[in-house]
Amino acid sequence: MITGDVRRAIARAVAAEGLPPADPGLRPTGGPGQYASSVAFAFGERRPHVAARIAARLTQTDGIARAELTGPGFITITIAPEELAALPERIANAGPACAASDALHGVTVRKPPARDPLAAPSWEEARAALAAQLTARLAAAAGATVTSQEDMERSVSSPDPEQCAVGGEATVRYSASLAEPSASPQPQEAELARAVAFAGADAVRFSLARAVPGRAVAIDRQIIARHVLGNPAYAVRYAHARAASGVRWAATSRAVSLGRPAVPRHQPADPGELVLLDALSWLPERVATAARRGRPDEFARYLEELASATIAALIGAGDPGTARVPPTGRLALAKAAQTGLAAGLGLLGVDAPGRL
């Protein structure tokens, strides 16, 4: 959500300078609340001058504390602390829409076949079919239009600057092999069915979603069925259940109840909380990037990082099983993590359990 704010601020600054729309090129800096932009690189040799002008305008934007030049034309944007503090409430209020953006407004993506990927005749065909479906789903969440027309390309047009979409022209070709399933089933078909029966459809689906294209798909049904944090198919769903249990316990403990005086918004200072907030702030951007690149596996791996940050931030004093009631800020953070993970898993078509 914060990345959406930053995108729109950059788009307004670019337009105010009389420049054509350009991709903000947002990247993490490694510091919570900081976002690096390569937008000036779209303007060639003018980039140092353009970057300086855009940075000057960004420093006058509400919610942005600083905008500084770093490297040969990069802009590092630091949001105000109160913006980061407000993120949990914004995510909780947005619900599943916390993963949505308008980053791909103006993009048209072909709708892939609606067949069940888990019924494919081989692991690779299952991965490819699922990747095509997830790419379209992620693109729709990022503001793209999904069409059923037979054109095998998507075109990216120059959008309204306020929409902050990607500018220029680009094409993404879907493999024709995805159009129809293989005529002759492969021996792997039985193995895939056994994996679903043994580990569950959610574990198989997540494991396929994170499989890297161009590499052999090697999924061991016994490994993906394990209830250990080293198993990504389990860890992400566990993190959601862990956050949900924290929210339930706090509510049962009456940590927050009607009639209590308003509590000032929590200003995060704990390193674990800051890491989790930073990861959550990237959710819509990670959706858009994965869709743009046709790499849903990158989004699945981002969810793994978000799950790791959630577990690290929420395990400790004041969690279920201790005598302390968590502070209001910790409760808001748990609710935000629960909401963000549920939205991400939902985009992958994987259940987000409240208990595991």
C-alpha positions in Angstrom: 0.0 0.0 0.0 2.8 2.4 0.8 4.5 1.4 -2.5 1.3 2.5 -4.2 1.5 5.9 -2.5 5.2 6.2 -3.5 4.3 5.3 -7.1 1.6 7.9 -7.3 3.9 10.6 -5.8 6.6 9.8 -8.3 4.1 9.9 -11.2 2.8 13.4 -10.0 6.4 14.6 -9.7 7.3 13.4 -13.2 4.2 14.9 -14.7 4.8 18.2 -12.9 8.2 18.4 -14.6 6.5 18.0 -18.0 8.0 14.6 -18.6 6.3 11.5 -20.1 5.1 8.7 -17.8 7.8 6.3 -16.7 8.1 3.2 -14.6 9.1 4.2 -11.0 11.4 1.2 -10.8 10.9 0.7 -7.1 13.4 -1.5 -5.3 14.1 -2.1 -1.6 17.0 -0.5 0.0 17.3 -2.8 3.0 16.0 -0.1 5.4 12.4 -0.2 6.6 10.4 2.7 5.2 12.9 3.4 2.4 12.2 2.8 -1.3 14.8 3.3 -4.1 13.5 4.5 -7.5 15.2 4.3 -10.9 12.6 6.4 -12.6 15.2 8.9 -13.9 16.9 6.2 -15.9 14.0 6.4 -18.4 15.3 9.8 -19.5 18.8 8.7 -20.6 21.7 11.0 -20.2 19.5 13.6 -18.5 18.9 11.3 -15.6 21.1 13.1 -12.9 19.4 16.4 -13.6 15.9 14.8 -13.8 16.5 12.8 -10.6 17.4 16.0 -8.8 14.3 17.7 -9.9 12.0 14.8 -9.1 13.6 14.4 -5.7 13.1 18.1 -4.9 9.4 17.7 -5.7 9.1 14.5 -3.6 10.5 16.2 -0.5 7.4 18.5 -0.7 5.0 15.6 -0.7 3.0 14.8 2.4 4.1 11.5 4.0 7.6 11.6 2.6 10.3 12.6 5.0 13.3 12.7 2.6 14.1 12.1 -1.1 17.8 11.9 -1.7 20.0 11.2 -4.8 22.0 7.9 -4.5 24.2 6.6 -7.1 24.1 7.6 -10.8 20.5 8.8 -10.9 18.7 6.7 -8.2 16.4 8.4 -5.7 16.0 7.0 -2.2 12.7 7.9 -0.7 12.2 7.7 3.0 8.6 7.9 4.3 7.6 9.6 7.5 7.5 7.4 10.6 3.8 7.9 11.1 3.1 6.5 7.6 4.8 3.2 8.6 3.0 3.3 11.9 -0.3 3.6 10.1 0.3 0.7 7.8 -1.2 -2.1 10.0 -4.5 -0.3 10.3 -4.6 0.4 6.6 -4.0 -3.2 5.7 -6.6 -4.5 8.2 -9.2 -2.0 6.9 -8.4 -2.9 3.2 -8.8 -6.7 3.7 -8.0 -8.7 0.5 -7.6 -5.4 -1.4 -4.4 -4.8 0.5 -2.6 -6.7 -2.3 -4.3 -4.7 -5.1 -2.8 -1.7 -7.0 -3.1 0.2 -10.3 0.5 -0.5 -11.3 -0.6 -2.4 -14.4 -3.4 -0.2 -15.4 -3.6 -0.2 -19.2 -2.2 -3.7 -19.5 -4.3 -6.4 -21.3 -3.5 -10.1 -20.4 -4.8 -13.1 -22.2 -7.0 -15.4 -20.0 -5.4 -18.9 -19.9 -7.4 -22.1 -20.1 -9.5 -22.8 -17.0 -8.5 -26.4 -16.6 -7.3 -27.7 -13.2 -3.5 -27.7 -13.2 -3.4 -30.4 -10.6 -5.1 -32.7 -13.1 -2.3 -32.2 -15.7 -0.5 -35.3 -17.0 3.0 -34.3 -15.8 4.6 -32.1 -13.2 6.0 -29.7 -15.7 2.7 -29.3 -17.5 1.0 -28.7 -14.1 3.6 -26.0 -13.2 3.2 -24.3 -16.6 -0.6 -24.3 -16.5 -0.7 -23.0 -12.9 1.9 -20.3 -13.7 -0.2 -19.0 -16.6 -3.3 -18.9 -14.4 -1.5 -17.2 -11.5 0.1 -14.7 -13.8 -3.3 -13.6 -15.1 -4.7 -13.5 -11.5 -1.8 -11.4 -10.2 -2.0 -9.1 -13.2 -5.8 -8.5 -12.5 -5.0 -7.7 -8.9 -2.4 -5.2 -10.1 -5.0 -3.4 -12.3 -4.6 -5.2 -15.6 -7.5 -6.3 -17.8 -7.8 -10.0 -18.4 -9.4 -10.9 -21.7 -10.4 -14.2 -23.3 -9.5 -13.0 -26.8 -7.2 -15.3 -28.8 -4.4 -12.9 -29.2 -1.3 -14.5 -27.6 0.3 -11.1 -26.6 -0.3 -8.5 -24.1 0.6 -4.9 -24.9 1.5 -2.2 -22.4 0.4 1.3 -23.4 1.3 4.7 -22.0 -1.2 5.4 -19.2 -2.5 8.4 -17.5 0.4 9.7 -15.3 -1.8 9.6 -12.2 -2.4 5.9 -12.7 1.4 5.4 -12.5 1.4 2.4 -14.9 4.4 1.2 -16.8 5.1 3.2 -19.9 6.3 2.2 -23.3 5.6 -1.0 -25.3 6.3 -4.6 -24.2 5.0 -8.0 -25.1 4.8 -11.2 -23.3 4.2 -14.4 -25.3 2.6 -17.4 -23.7 3.8 -20.8 -24.7 1.5 -22.4 -27.2 2.0 -25.6 -25.4 -0.2 -24.2 -22.6 -3.2 -23.9 -24.9 -4.2 -27.6 -24.8 -3.2 -30.5 -22.5 -1.0 -33.2 -23.8 -2.8 -35.7 -25.9 -1.0 -38.7 -24.3 -0.9 -38.8 -20.5 2.6 -39.3 -19.0 3.5 -41.7 -16.2 3.9 -38.7 -13.9 0.1 -38.2 -13.9 -0.3 -40.9 -11.3 2.5 -39.4 -9.2 0.9 -36.0 -9.2 -2.4 -37.5 -8.1 -0.6 -39.4 -5.3 1.0 -36.2 -4.1 -2.4 -34.4 -3.9 -3.8 -37.4 -2.0 -0.9 -37.6 0.4 0.1 -34.0 1.0 -3.1 -32.1 0.1 -4.0 -29.9 -2.8 -2.8 -26.7 -1.0 0.7 -28.1 -0.4 1.0 -29.3 -4.0 -0.3 -26.1 -5.4 2.0 -23.9 -3.4 5.0 -26.1 -4.2 4.1 -25.8 -7.9 3.6 -22.1 -7.7 7.1 -21.6 -6.3 8.8 -23.9 -8.9 11.2 -21.9 -11.0 10.5 -22.1 -14.8 13.2 -23.7 -16.9 14.2 -26.0 -14.1 13.1 -29.6 -13.7 10.1 -29.8 -11.3 11.1 -32.0 -8.4 8.4 -32.2 -5.7 8.6 -34.9 -3.1 5.1 -35.5 -1.6 6.6 -36.6 1.7 8.7 -33.4 2.1 5.9 -31.0 1.2 3.5 -32.8 3.7 5.9 -32.1 6.7 4.6 -29.7 9.3 8.0 -28.0 9.8 9.0 -24.4 9.1 11.7 -25.6 6.7 8.8 -26.7 4.4 7.6 -23.5 2.6 4.3 -25.1 1.7 3.6 -25.4 5.4 5.5 -22.3 6.7 3.4 -19.7 4.9 0.1 -21.2 6.0 1.5 -21.7 9.5 2.5 -18.0 9.7 -1.1 -17.0 8.8 -2.5 -19.4 11.4 0.0 -18.0 14.0 -1.0 -14.4 13.3 -4.7 -15.4 13.5 -4.2 -17.2 16.8 -2.6 -14.0 18.2 -5.6 -12.0 17.1 -8.0 -14.4 18.7 -6.1 -14.7 21.9 -5.8 -10.9 22.3 -9.6 -10.6 21.7 -10.3 -13.3 24.3 -8.0 -11.6 26.8 -9.9 -8.3 26.2 -6.7 -6.6 25.1 -8.9 -4.3 23.1 -12.5 -3.7 24.1 -15.2 -1.2 23.6 -15.3 1.6 26.1 -11.6 1.7 26.7 -9.9 5.0 26.1 -8.3 5.5 22.7 -4.7 4.3 22.5 -2.2 6.4 20.5 -1.0 4.8 17.4 1.9 2.5 18.1 5.3 3.8 16.8 7.2 0.6 15.9 10.8 0.5 17.2 11.4 -3.2 17.7 13.6 -4.5 14.8 11.4 -7.5 14.2 8.3 -5.3 13.9 10.1 -3.0 11.4 11.2 -5.9 9.3 7.6 -7.2 9.2 6.2 -3.8 8.4 8.7 -3.3 5.6 7.8 -6.7 4.1 4.1 -5.9 4.3 4.6 -2.6 2.6 5.9 -4.3 -0.5 2.9 -6.7 -1.0 1.1 -4.8 -3.9 4.4 -4.1 -5.6 5.5 -7.8 -5.4 2.1 -8.8 -7.0 2.6 -6.4 -9.9 6.3 -7.3 -10.4 5.5 -11.0 -10.5 2.7 -10.4 -13.0 4.8 -8.1 -15.2 7.6 -10.7 -15.4 5.3 -13.7 -15.7 7.0 -15.2 -12.6 4.4 -16.1 -10.0 7.2 -18.2 -8.4 8.8 -14.9 -7.3 5.6 -13.9 -5.5 5.4 -17.3 -3.8 8.9 -16.8 -2.5 8.1 -13.3 -1.4 5.3 -14.8 0.7 7.9 -17.1 2.3 9.9 -14.0 3.3 6.7 -12.4 4.7 5.9 -15.6 6.6 9.4 -15.7 8.1 9.1 -12.0 9.2 5.7 -12.7 10.7 6.8 -15.6 12.8 10.0 -13.8 14.0 8.0 -10.7 15.0 5.0 -12.3 16.7 6.8 -15.1 18.7 7.8 -13.7 22.0 6.5 -12.2 25.2 2.8 -11.2 25.1 1.9 -14.0 22.7 -0.5 -16.9 23.4 0.8 -19.1 26.1 2.3 -16.2 28.2 0.7 -14.2 31.0 1.2 -10.9 29.3 -1.5 -9.3 27.2 0.1 -8.0 23.9 0.1 -4.2 23.5 -2.4 -2.7 21.0 0.4 -2.2 18.5 1.3 -5.9 18.5 -2.3 -6.8 18.0 -2.6 -4.5 15.0 0.6 -5.9 13.6 -0.7 -9.5 13.9 -4.0 -8.5 12.3 -2.1 -6.9 9.4 0.1 -9.9 8.9 -2.9 -12.2 9.0 -4.6 -10.0 6.4 -1.6 -9.7 4.1 -0.8 -13.4 4.1 -4.4 -14.3 3.5 -4.5 -12.0 0.5 -1.3 -13.4 -0.9 -2.3 -17.0 -0.4 -5.7 -16.3 -1.9 -4.0 -15.0 -5.1 -2.2 -18.3 -5.3 -5.4 -20.2 -4.8 -4.2 -21.7 -1.5 -6.2 -21.8 1.7 -5.2 -19.6 4.6 -6.1 -21.6 7.7 -6.9 -20.0 11.0 -5.5 -23.1 12.8 -2.9 -25.7 11.9 
